[in-house]
Amino acid sequence: MAVHTKAELLAVIRRAYGPDVADAVAGELPDQLDPERDADAEVLARLGITRERLANALGGEL
């Protein structure tokens, strides 16, 4: 499991979803997040962000 900083995750969200989505969710993300952890995945899901799309944006490494 990889823990990502907010800045790292926002960079991936920008690639996967575009800058408008990244800017919209920036205030709702914690300082660190592990997308494989259920509680953190729920935060992403609530924001409409899927693990699969983020993994694809990272070339399969999330």
mmJSON file of the N, C-alpha and C atoms, coordinates in Angstrom:
{"data_MODEL":{"atom_site":{
"group_PDB":["ATOM","ATOM","ATOM","ATOM","ATOM","ATOM","ATOM","ATOM","ATOM","ATOM","ATOM","ATOM","ATOM","ATOM","ATOM","ATOM","ATOM","ATOM","ATOM","ATOM","ATOM","ATOM","ATOM","ATOM","ATOM","ATOM","ATOM","ATOM","ATOM","ATOM","ATOM","ATOM","ATOM","ATOM","ATOM","ATOM","ATOM","ATOM","ATOM","ATOM","ATOM","ATOM","ATOM","ATOM","ATOM","ATOM","ATOM","ATOM","ATOM","ATOM","ATOM","ATOM","ATOM","ATOM","ATOM","ATOM","ATOM","ATOM","ATOM","ATOM","ATOM","ATOM","ATOM","ATOM","ATOM","ATOM","ATOM","ATOM","ATOM","ATOM","ATOM","ATOM","ATOM","ATOM","ATOM","ATOM","ATOM","ATOM","ATOM","ATOM","ATOM","ATOM","ATOM","ATOM","ATOM","ATOM","ATOM","ATOM","ATOM","ATOM","ATOM","ATOM","ATOM","ATOM","ATOM","ATOM","ATOM","ATOM","ATOM","ATOM","ATOM","ATOM","ATOM","ATOM","ATOM","ATOM","ATOM","ATOM","ATOM","ATOM","ATOM","ATOM","ATOM","ATOM","ATOM","ATOM","ATOM","ATOM","ATOM","ATOM","ATOM","ATOM","ATOM","ATOM","ATOM","ATOM","ATOM","ATOM","ATOM","ATOM","ATOM","ATOM","ATOM","ATOM","ATOM","ATOM","ATOM","ATOM","ATOM","ATOM","ATOM","ATOM","ATOM","ATOM","ATOM","ATOM","ATOM","ATOM","ATOM","ATOM","ATOM","ATOM","ATOM","ATOM","ATOM","ATOM","ATOM","ATOM","ATOM","ATOM","ATOM","ATOM","ATOM","ATOM","ATOM","ATOM","ATOM","ATOM","ATOM","ATOM","ATOM","ATOM","ATOM","ATOM","ATOM","ATOM","ATOM","ATOM","ATOM","ATOM","ATOM","ATOM","ATOM","ATOM","ATOM","ATOM"],
"id":[1,2,3,4,5,6,7,8,9,10,11,12,13,14,15,16,17,18,19,20,21,22,23,24,25,26,27,28,29,30,31,32,33,34,35,36,37,38,39,40,41,42,43,44,45,46,47,48,49,50,51,52,53,54,55,56,57,58,59,60,61,62,63,64,65,66,67,68,69,70,71,72,73,74,75,76,77,78,79,80,81,82,83,84,85,86,87,88,89,90,91,92,93,94,95,96,97,98,99,100,101,102,103,104,105,106,107,108,109,110,111,112,113,114,115,116,117,118,119,120,121,122,123,124,125,126,127,128,129,130,131,132,133,134,135,136,137,138,139,140,141,142,143,144,145,146,147,148,149,150,151,152,153,154,155,156,157,158,159,160,161,162,163,164,165,166,167,168,169,170,171,172,173,174,175,176,177,178,179,180,181,182,183,184,185,186],
"type_symbol":["N","C","C","N","C","C","N","C","C","N","C","C","N","C","C","N","C","C","N","C","C","N","C","C","N","C","C","N","C","C","N","C","C","N","C","C","N","C","C","N","C","C","N","C","C","N","C","C","N","C","C","N","C","C","N","C","C","N","C","C","N","C","C","N","C","C","N","C","C","N","C","C","N","C","C","N","C","C","N","C","C","N","C","C","N","C","C","N","C","C","N","C","C","N","C","C","N","C","C","N","C","C","N","C","C","N","C","C","N","C","C","N","C","C","N","C","C","N","C","C","N","C","C","N","C","C","N","C","C","N","C","C","N","C","C","N","C","C","N","C","C","N","C","C","N","C","C","N","C","C","N","C","C","N","C","C","N","C","C","N","C","C","N","C","C","N","C","C","N","C","C","N","C","C","N","C","C","N","C","C","N","C","C","N","C","C"],
"label_atom_id":["N","CA","C","N","CA","C","N","CA","C","N","CA","C","N","CA","C","N","CA","C","N","CA","C","N","CA","C","N","CA","C","N","CA","C","N","CA","C","N","CA","C","N","CA","C","N","CA","C","N","CA","C","N","CA","C","N","CA","C","N","CA","C","N","CA","C","N","CA","C","N","CA","C","N","CA","C","N","CA","C","N","CA","C","N","CA","C","N","CA","C","N","CA","C","N","CA","C","N","CA","C","N","CA","C","N","CA","C","N","CA","C","N","CA","C","N","CA","C","N","CA","C","N","CA","C","N","CA","C","N","CA","C","N","CA","C","N","CA","C","N","CA","C","N","CA","C","N","CA","C","N","CA","C","N","CA","C","N","CA","C","N","CA","C","N","CA","C","N","CA","C","N","CA","C","N","CA","C","N","CA","C","N","CA","C","N","CA","C","N","CA","C","N","CA","C","N","CA","C","N","CA","C","N","CA","C","N","CA","C","N","CA","C","N","CA","C"],
"label_alt_id":[null,null,null,null,null,null,null,null,null,null,null,null,null,null,null,null,null,null,null,null,null,null,null,null,null,null,null,null,null,null,null,null,null,null,null,null,null,null,null,null,null,null,null,null,null,null,null,null,null,null,null,null,null,null,null,null,null,null,null,null,null,null,null,null,null,null,null,null,null,null,null,null,null,null,null,null,null,null,null,null,null,null,null,null,null,null,null,null,null,null,null,null,null,null,null,null,null,null,null,null,null,null,null,null,null,null,null,null,null,null,null,null,null,null,null,null,null,null,null,null,null,null,null,null,null,null,null,null,null,null,null,null,null,null,null,null,null,null,null,null,null,null,null,null,null,null,null,null,null,null,null,null,null,null,null,null,null,null,null,null,null,null,null,null,null,null,null,null,null,null,null,null,null,null,null,null,null,null,null,null,null,null,null,null,null,null],
"label_comp_id":["MET","MET","MET","ALA","ALA","ALA","VAL","VAL","VAL","HIS","HIS","HIS","THR","THR","THR","LYS","LYS","LYS","ALA","ALA","ALA","GLU","GLU","GLU","LEU","LEU","LEU","LEU","LEU","LEU","ALA","ALA","ALA","VAL","VAL","VAL","ILE","ILE","ILE","ARG","ARG","ARG","ARG","ARG","ARG","ALA","ALA","ALA","TYR","TYR","TYR","GLY","GLY","GLY","PRO","PRO","PRO","ASP","ASP","ASP","VAL","VAL","VAL","ALA","ALA","ALA","ASP","ASP","ASP","ALA","ALA","ALA","VAL","VAL","VAL","ALA","ALA","ALA","GLY","GLY","GLY","GLU","GLU","GLU","LEU","LEU","LEU","PRO","PRO","PRO","ASP","ASP","ASP","GLN","GLN","GLN","LEU","LEU","LEU","ASP","ASP","ASP","PRO","PRO","PRO","GLU","GLU","GLU","ARG","ARG","ARG","ASP","ASP","ASP","ALA","ALA","ALA","ASP","ASP","ASP","ALA","ALA","ALA","GLU","GLU","GLU","VAL","VAL","VAL","LEU","LEU","LEU","ALA","ALA","ALA","ARG","ARG","ARG","LEU","LEU","LEU","GLY","GLY","GLY","ILE","ILE","ILE","THR","THR","THR","ARG","ARG","ARG","GLU","GLU","GLU","ARG","ARG","ARG","LEU","LEU","LEU","ALA","ALA","ALA","ASN","ASN","ASN","ALA","ALA","ALA","LEU","LEU","LEU","GLY","GLY","GLY","GLY","GLY","GLY","GLU","GLU","GLU","LEU","LEU","LEU"],
"label_asym_id":["A","A","A","A","A","A","A","A","A","A","A","A","A","A","A","A","A","A","A","A","A","A","A","A","A","A","A","A","A","A","A","A","A","A","A","A","A","A","A","A","A","A","A","A","A","A","A","A","A","A","A","A","A","A","A","A","A","A","A","A","A","A","A","A","A","A","A","A","A","A","A","A","A","A","A","A","A","A","A","A","A","A","A","A","A","A","A","A","A","A","A","A","A","A","A","A","A","A","A","A","A","A","A","A","A","A","A","A","A","A","A","A","A","A","A","A","A","A","A","A","A","A","A","A","A","A","A","A","A","A","A","A","A","A","A","A","A","A","A","A","A","A","A","A","A","A","A","A","A","A","A","A","A","A","A","A","A","A","A","A","A","A","A","A","A","A","A","A","A","A","A","A","A","A","A","A","A","A","A","A","A","A","A","A","A","A"],
"label_entity_id":["1","1","1","1","1","1","1","1","1","1","1","1","1","1","1","1","1","1","1","1","1","1","1","1","1","1","1","1","1","1","1","1","1","1","1","1","1","1","1","1","1","1","1","1","1","1","1","1","1","1","1","1","1","1","1","1","1","1","1","1","1","1","1","1","1","1","1","1","1","1","1","1","1","1","1","1","1","1","1","1","1","1","1","1","1","1","1","1","1","1","1","1","1","1","1","1","1","1","1","1","1","1","1","1","1","1","1","1","1","1","1","1","1","1","1","1","1","1","1","1","1","1","1","1","1","1","1","1","1","1","1","1","1","1","1","1","1","1","1","1","1","1","1","1","1","1","1","1","1","1","1","1","1","1","1","1","1","1","1","1","1","1","1","1","1","1","1","1","1","1","1","1","1","1","1","1","1","1","1","1","1","1","1","1","1","1"],
"label_seq_id":[1,1,1,2,2,2,3,3,3,4,4,4,5,5,5,6,6,6,7,7,7,8,8,8,9,9,9,10,10,10,11,11,11,12,12,12,13,13,13,14,14,14,15,15,15,16,16,16,17,17,17,18,18,18,19,19,19,20,20,20,21,21,21,22,22,22,23,23,23,24,24,24,25,25,25,26,26,26,27,27,27,28,28,28,29,29,29,30,30,30,31,31,31,32,32,32,33,33,33,34,34,34,35,35,35,36,36,36,37,37,37,38,38,38,39,39,39,40,40,40,41,41,41,42,42,42,43,43,43,44,44,44,45,45,45,46,46,46,47,47,47,48,48,48,49,49,49,50,50,50,51,51,51,52,52,52,53,53,53,54,54,54,55,55,55,56,56,56,57,57,57,58,58,58,59,59,59,60,60,60,61,61,61,62,62,62],
"pdbx_PDB_ins_code":[null,null,null,null,null,null,null,null,null,null,null,null,null,null,null,null,null,null,null,null,null,null,null,null,null,null,null,null,null,null,null,null,null,null,null,null,null,null,null,null,null,null,null,null,null,null,null,null,null,null,null,null,null,null,null,null,null,null,null,null,null,null,null,null,null,null,null,null,null,null,null,null,null,null,null,null,null,null,null,null,null,null,null,null,null,null,null,null,null,null,null,null,null,null,null,null,null,null,null,null,null,null,null,null,null,null,null,null,null,null,null,null,null,null,null,null,null,null,null,null,null,null,null,null,null,null,null,null,null,null,null,null,null,null,null,null,null,null,null,null,null,null,null,null,null,null,null,null,null,null,null,null,null,null,null,null,null,null,null,null,null,null,null,null,null,null,null,null,null,null,null,null,null,null,null,null,null,null,null,null,null,null,null,null,null,null],
"Cartn_x":[0.831,0.0,0.877,0.534,1.321,0.524,1.143,0.534,1.043,0.124,0.458,0.157,0.956,0.671,-0.449,-1.029,-2.097,-1.598,-0.393,0.169,0.34,0.834,1.004,-0.341,-1.311,-2.629,-3.29,-3.132,-3.711,-3.082,-1.796,-1.141,-1.737,-2.009,-2.601,-4.045,-4.783,-6.169,-6.202,-5.264,-5.184,-5.001,-4.122,-3.884,-5.099,-5.752,-6.864,-8.175,-8.414,-9.717,-9.672,-8.5,-8.37,-8.22,-7.742,-7.459,-8.696,-9.829,-11.034,-11.447,-11.382,-11.734,-10.711,-9.429,-8.381,-8.581,-8.856,-9.08,-10.322,-11.362,-12.613,-12.484,-11.644,-11.538,-10.372,-9.508,-8.29,-8.586,-9.616,-9.937,-10.519,-10.914,-11.55,-10.634,-9.433,-8.503,-7.672,-7.405,-6.515,-5.068,-4.178,-2.766,-2.08,-2.511,-1.987,-3.16,-3.034,-4.124,-3.569,-4.138,-3.781,-5.01,-5.036,-6.205,-6.601,-5.692,-6.011,-6.727,-6.671,-7.344,-8.812,-9.701,-11.132,-11.628,-11.23,-11.697,-11.237,-10.012,-9.507,-10.165,-10.413,-11.106,-12.515,-13.143,-14.475,-14.438,-13.373,-13.221,-13.17,-12.362,-12.247,-13.582,-14.258,-15.533,-16.573,-16.582,-17.52,-17.273,-16.026,-15.665,-15.808,-16.229,-16.422,-15.147,-14.147,-12.845,-12.671,-12.322,-12.174,-10.711,-10.442,-9.09,-8.585,-9.483,-9.092,-8.621,-9.345,-8.965,-7.657,-7.494,-6.238,-5.083,-5.295,-4.248,-3.886,-4.873,-4.604,-3.799,-4.082,-3.346,-1.888,-1.636,-0.279,0.383,-0.244,0.322,0.192,-0.845,-1.103,-0.486,0.252,0.882,0.241,-0.54,-1.178,-0.801],
"Cartn_y":[-1.185,0.0,1.252,2.154,3.374,4.567,5.299,6.522,7.662,8.482,9.602,10.912,11.908,13.227,13.855,14.884,15.603,16.143,16.691,17.246,16.165,14.984,13.887,13.458,13.307,12.861,13.894,15.167,16.206,16.198,15.9,15.81,14.664,13.548,12.4,12.713,13.338,13.706,14.662,15.578,16.487,15.705,14.686,13.873,13.029,12.46,11.548,12.272,13.386,14.039,15.465,16.061,17.431,18.414,19.613,20.604,21.119,21.153,21.654,20.745,19.442,18.493,18.566,18.623,18.701,19.936,21.065,22.293,22.189,21.518,21.396,20.519,19.477,18.542,18.844,19.772,20.04,20.333,21.078,21.437,20.312,19.231,18.123,16.93,16.981,15.862,16.035,14.931,15.004,15.215,15.54,15.767,14.522,13.346,12.074,11.14,10.296,9.408,8.132,7.005,5.71,5.184,5.248,4.838,3.376,2.543,1.137,0.941,1.91,1.838,2.192,1.376,1.556,2.948,3.47,4.784,5.875,5.776,6.766,6.595,5.353,5.102,5.679,5.647,6.234,7.739,8.395,9.836,10.091,9.314,9.478,9.187,8.124,7.767,8.862,9.434,10.518,11.703,11.869,12.952,12.547,11.289,10.81,10.343,9.978,9.557,8.07,7.307,5.859,5.45,4.392,3.836,3.443,2.831,2.336,3.468,4.557,5.664,6.317,6.413,6.944,6.002,4.705,3.733,3.827,3.974,4.11,5.366,6.455,7.705,7.558,6.625,6.381,5.226,4.759,3.63,2.328,2.193,0.962,0.891,1.925,1.912,2.949,2.48,3.389,2.987],
"Cartn_z":[0.0,0.0,0.0,-0.836,-0.949,-0.427,0.445,0.946,0.081,-0.368,-1.239,-0.521,-0.797,-0.255,-1.072,-0.502,-1.18,-2.522,-2.546,-3.78,-4.846,-4.448,-5.395,-5.967,-5.08,-5.507,-6.417,-6.102,-6.962,-8.349,-8.445,-9.744,-10.566,-9.917,-10.612,-11.002,-10.109,-10.415,-11.612,-11.677,-12.834,-14.132,-14.091,-15.295,-15.642,-14.634,-14.88,-15.173,-14.503,-14.57,-15.095,-15.12,-15.583,-14.434,-14.743,-13.702,-12.976,-13.652,-12.988,-11.835,-12.051,-10.994,-9.867,-10.215,-9.192,-8.32,-8.945,-8.184,-7.306,-7.813,-7.073,-5.829,-5.883,-4.758,-3.823,-4.204,-3.423,-1.959,-1.688,-0.311,0.516,-0.139,0.573,0.809,0.249,0.419,1.686,2.38,3.536,3.087,4.017,3.682,3.15,3.626,3.129,2.91,1.877,1.533,0.929,1.312,0.744,0.007,-1.324,-2.09,-1.896,-1.385,-1.14,0.193,1.066,2.368,2.168,2.691,2.453,2.833,3.985,4.422,3.452,2.97,2.026,0.657,0.266,-1.001,-0.956,0.222,0.376,0.164,0.639,0.403,-1.091,-1.803,-3.247,-3.941,-3.519,-4.137,-3.92,-2.743,-2.444,-3.376,-3.778,-4.687,-6.156,-6.391,-7.75,-8.423,-7.633,-8.156,-7.881,-8.919,-8.746,-8.683,-7.963,-7.878,-9.255,-10.054,-11.362,-12.276,-12.285,-13.171,-12.691,-11.39,-10.876,-11.214,-11.07,-11.41,-12.883,-13.734,-15.166,-15.442,-14.73,-14.928,-14.487,-13.574,-13.107,-13.858,-14.897,-15.644,-14.9,-14.099,-13.361,-11.997,-11.58,-10.266,-9.375,-8.437,-7.488,-6.095],
"occupancy":[1.0,1.0,1.0,1.0,1.0,1.0,1.0,1.0,1.0,1.0,1.0,1.0,1.0,1.0,1.0,1.0,1.0,1.0,1.0,1.0,1.0,1.0,1.0,1.0,1.0,1.0,1.0,1.0,1.0,1.0,1.0,1.0,1.0,1.0,1.0,1.0,1.0,1.0,1.0,1.0,1.0,1.0,1.0,1.0,1.0,1.0,1.0,1.0,1.0,1.0,1.0,1.0,1.0,1.0,1.0,1.0,1.0,1.0,1.0,1.0,1.0,1.0,1.0,1.0,1.0,1.0,1.0,1.0,1.0,1.0,1.0,1.0,1.0,1.0,1.0,1.0,1.0,1.0,1.0,1.0,1.0,1.0,1.0,1.0,1.0,1.0,1.0,1.0,1.0,1.0,1.0,1.0,1.0,1.0,1.0,1.0,1.0,1.0,1.0,1.0,1.0,1.0,1.0,1.0,1.0,1.0,1.0,1.0,1.0,1.0,1.0,1.0,1.0,1.0,1.0,1.0,1.0,1.0,1.0,1.0,1.0,1.0,1.0,1.0,1.0,1.0,1.0,1.0,1.0,1.0,1.0,1.0,1.0,1.0,1.0,1.0,1.0,1.0,1.0,1.0,1.0,1.0,1.0,1.0,1.0,1.0,1.0,1.0,1.0,1.0,1.0,1.0,1.0,1.0,1.0,1.0,1.0,1.0,1.0,1.0,1.0,1.0,1.0,1.0,1.0,1.0,1.0,1.0,1.0,1.0,1.0,1.0,1.0,1.0,1.0,1.0,1.0,1.0,1.0,1.0,1.0,1.0,1.0,1.0,1.0,1.0],
"B_iso_or_equiv":[0.0,0.0,0.0,0.0,0.0,0.0,0.0,0.0,0.0,0.0,0.0,0.0,0.0,0.0,0.0,0.0,0.0,0.0,0.0,0.0,0.0,0.0,0.0,0.0,0.0,0.0,0.0,0.0,0.0,0.0,0.0,0.0,0.0,0.0,0.0,0.0,0.0,0.0,0.0,0.0,0.0,0.0,0.0,0.0,0.0,0.0,0.0,0.0,0.0,0.0,0.0,0.0,0.0,0.0,0.0,0.0,0.0,0.0,0.0,0.0,0.0,0.0,0.0,0.0,0.0,0.0,0.0,0.0,0.0,0.0,0.0,0.0,0.0,0.0,0.0,0.0,0.0,0.0,0.0,0.0,0.0,0.0,0.0,0.0,0.0,0.0,0.0,0.0,0.0,0.0,0.0,0.0,0.0,0.0,0.0,0.0,0.0,0.0,0.0,0.0,0.0,0.0,0.0,0.0,0.0,0.0,0.0,0.0,0.0,0.0,0.0,0.0,0.0,0.0,0.0,0.0,0.0,0.0,0.0,0.0,0.0,0.0,0.0,0.0,0.0,0.0,0.0,0.0,0.0,0.0,0.0,0.0,0.0,0.0,0.0,0.0,0.0,0.0,0.0,0.0,0.0,0.0,0.0,0.0,0.0,0.0,0.0,0.0,0.0,0.0,0.0,0.0,0.0,0.0,0.0,0.0,0.0,0.0,0.0,0.0,0.0,0.0,0.0,0.0,0.0,0.0,0.0,0.0,0.0,0.0,0.0,0.0,0.0,0.0,0.0,0.0,0.0,0.0,0.0,0.0,0.0,0.0,0.0,0.0,0.0,0.0],
"pdbx_formal_charge":[null,null,null,null,null,null,null,null,null,null,null,null,null,null,null,null,null,null,null,null,null,null,null,null,null,null,null,null,null,null,null,null,null,null,null,null,null,null,null,null,null,null,null,null,null,null,null,null,null,null,null,null,null,null,null,null,null,null,null,null,null,null,null,null,null,null,null,null,null,null,null,null,null,null,null,null,null,null,null,null,null,null,null,null,null,null,null,null,null,null,null,null,null,null,null,null,null,null,null,null,null,null,null,null,null,null,null,null,null,null,null,null,null,null,null,null,null,null,null,null,null,null,null,null,null,null,null,null,null,null,null,null,null,null,null,null,null,null,null,null,null,null,null,null,null,null,null,null,null,null,null,null,null,null,null,null,null,null,null,null,null,null,null,null,null,null,null,null,null,null,null,null,null,null,null,null,null,null,null,null,null,null,null,null,null,null],
"auth_seq_id":[1,1,1,2,2,2,3,3,3,4,4,4,5,5,5,6,6,6,7,7,7,8,8,8,9,9,9,10,10,10,11,11,11,12,12,12,13,13,13,14,14,14,15,15,15,16,16,16,17,17,17,18,18,18,19,19,19,20,20,20,21,21,21,22,22,22,23,23,23,24,24,24,25,25,25,26,26,26,27,27,27,28,28,28,29,29,29,30,30,30,31,31,31,32,32,32,33,33,33,34,34,34,35,35,35,36,36,36,37,37,37,38,38,38,39,39,39,40,40,40,41,41,41,42,42,42,43,43,43,44,44,44,45,45,45,46,46,46,47,47,47,48,48,48,49,49,49,50,50,50,51,51,51,52,52,52,53,53,53,54,54,54,55,55,55,56,56,56,57,57,57,58,58,58,59,59,59,60,60,60,61,61,61,62,62,62],
"auth_comp_id":["MET","MET","MET","ALA","ALA","ALA","VAL","VAL","VAL","HIS","HIS","HIS","THR","THR","THR","LYS","LYS","LYS","ALA","ALA","ALA","GLU","GLU","GLU","LEU","LEU","LEU","LEU","LEU","LEU","ALA","ALA","ALA","VAL","VAL","VAL","ILE","ILE","ILE","ARG","ARG","ARG","ARG","ARG","ARG","ALA","ALA","ALA","TYR","TYR","TYR","GLY","GLY","GLY","PRO","PRO","PRO","ASP","ASP","ASP","VAL","VAL","VAL","ALA","ALA","ALA","ASP","ASP","ASP","ALA","ALA","ALA","VAL","VAL","VAL","ALA","ALA","ALA","GLY","GLY","GLY","GLU","GLU","GLU","LEU","LEU","LEU","PRO","PRO","PRO","ASP","ASP","ASP","GLN","GLN","GLN","LEU","LEU","LEU","ASP","ASP","ASP","PRO","PRO","PRO","GLU","GLU","GLU","ARG","ARG","ARG","ASP","ASP","ASP","ALA","ALA","ALA","ASP","ASP","ASP","ALA","ALA","ALA","GLU","GLU","GLU","VAL","VAL","VAL","LEU","LEU","LEU","ALA","ALA","ALA","ARG","ARG","ARG","LEU","LEU","LEU","GLY","GLY","GLY","ILE","ILE","ILE","THR","THR","THR","ARG","ARG","ARG","GLU","GLU","GLU","ARG","ARG","ARG","LEU","LEU","LEU","ALA","ALA","ALA","ASN","ASN","ASN","ALA","ALA","ALA","LEU","LEU","LEU","GLY","GLY","GLY","GLY","GLY","GLY","GLU","GLU","GLU","LEU","LEU","LEU"],
"auth_asym_id":["A","A","A","A","A","A","A","A","A","A","A","A","A","A","A","A","A","A","A","A","A","A","A","A","A","A","A","A","A","A","A","A","A","A","A","A","A","A","A","A","A","A","A","A","A","A","A","A","A","A","A","A","A","A","A","A","A","A","A","A","A","A","A","A","A","A","A","A","A","A","A","A","A","A","A","A","A","A","A","A","A","A","A","A","A","A","A","A","A","A","A","A","A","A","A","A","A","A","A","A","A","A","A","A","A","A","A","A","A","A","A","A","A","A","A","A","A","A","A","A","A","A","A","A","A","A","A","A","A","A","A","A","A","A","A","A","A","A","A","A","A","A","A","A","A","A","A","A","A","A","A","A","A","A","A","A","A","A","A","A","A","A","A","A","A","A","A","A","A","A","A","A","A","A","A","A","A","A","A","A","A","A","A","A","A","A"],
"auth_atom_id":["N","CA","C","N","CA","C","N","CA","C","N","CA","C","N","CA","C","N","CA","C","N","CA","C","N","CA","C","N","CA","C","N","CA","C","N","CA","C","N","CA","C","N","CA","C","N","CA","C","N","CA","C","N","CA","C","N","CA","C","N","CA","C","N","CA","C","N","CA","C","N","CA","C","N","CA","C","N","CA","C","N","CA","C","N","CA","C","N","CA","C","N","CA","C","N","CA","C","N","CA","C","N","CA","C","N","CA","C","N","CA","C","N","CA","C","N","CA","C","N","CA","C","N","CA","C","N","CA","C","N","CA","C","N","CA","C","N","CA","C","N","CA","C","N","CA","C","N","CA","C","N","CA","C","N","CA","C","N","CA","C","N","CA","C","N","CA","C","N","CA","C","N","CA","C","N","CA","C","N","CA","C","N","CA","C","N","CA","C","N","CA","C","N","CA","C","N","CA","C","N","CA","C","N","CA","C","N","CA","C","N","CA","C","N","CA","C"],
"pdbx_PDB_model_num":[1,1,1,1,1,1,1,1,1,1,1,1,1,1,1,1,1,1,1,1,1,1,1,1,1,1,1,1,1,1,1,1,1,1,1,1,1,1,1,1,1,1,1,1,1,1,1,1,1,1,1,1,1,1,1,1,1,1,1,1,1,1,1,1,1,1,1,1,1,1,1,1,1,1,1,1,1,1,1,1,1,1,1,1,1,1,1,1,1,1,1,1,1,1,1,1,1,1,1,1,1,1,1,1,1,1,1,1,1,1,1,1,1,1,1,1,1,1,1,1,1,1,1,1,1,1,1,1,1,1,1,1,1,1,1,1,1,1,1,1,1,1,1,1,1,1,1,1,1,1,1,1,1,1,1,1,1,1,1,1,1,1,1,1,1,1,1,1,1,1,1,1,1,1,1,1,1,1,1,1,1,1,1,1,1,1]
}}}
